[in-house]
Amino acid sequence: MTRKFSLAHRAKISAARRGQALSPAHKAKISAALKGRKKSPAHCAALSGRVLSPAHRANIAAAHRGKKKSAAHKAKISAALRGHPTSPAVRAKISLALRGRKRPASVMAPAVAARRGHPLSGAWKAKLSAAHRGPRNASYKHGIYAAPEPPPRTLDDWIRVLAERQARIAAVIDRPPAESGLTTSAWISLCGLYFQTLTRLCQLQMPRWKAEADEAAANAFFDSVWREIEEYEREKAEEEKQAP
């Protein structure tokens, strides 16, 4: 017959044994005794409300680090978590933990196969674009390849953006590749990009230059006509003065 202790008695036993180190054999017995037993709703509620300290979390993580879960255990975890929405805070932690880590081909191949053929939503495309924009991407070194913020809307905006990009490229290629921290091939590519940007800038400004040239020619023509009129009026006035 199983002996049942009152809550007060259990609290006394827990307080008396708190802080005592258990032997591996004792821990194994406790684990075997609790294995398969379902916790009461009250126990689950008490556990769910507990706030673990950072030291406690670190101890749990260190205890489980390096342990390989069996395929059956992984399947149980996957089934238990399926359908549970992940909070933004948890997503941020997962993203931070996986950032910079190279996943093996055995992990990437199923993920790629599962996503193949799925159209990306507008929000997801915006996230991908934001993640690859700016100095975090190696292609945006020196800010030369960076997408303009905000996006240009008018002809004046494009001229301003291209002029700023040309100035940044000129500041980089004015120095030797060793001093600018670039390889020779990257430096040559920037030189080609400099002339491409210059050509595009000239193409955008050509209509404006032509209009300014036409306006200058028209102003010169009207100025010459006005000078001829003034000269004619001056000669006529002098003739009137000399007349008897």
Secondary structure by P-SEA (a helix, b strand, c coil): cbbbbcaaaaaaaaaaaccccccaaaaaaaaaaaccccccaaaaaaaaaccccaaaaaaaaaaaccccccaaaaaaaaaaaccccccaaaaaaaaaaaccccccaaaaaaaaaaaccccccaaaaaaaaaaaccccccccccccccccccccccaaaaaaaaaaaaaaaaaacccccccccccaaaaaaaaaaaaaaaaaaaaaaaaaaaaaaaaaaaaaaaaaaaaaaaaaaaaaaaaaaacc
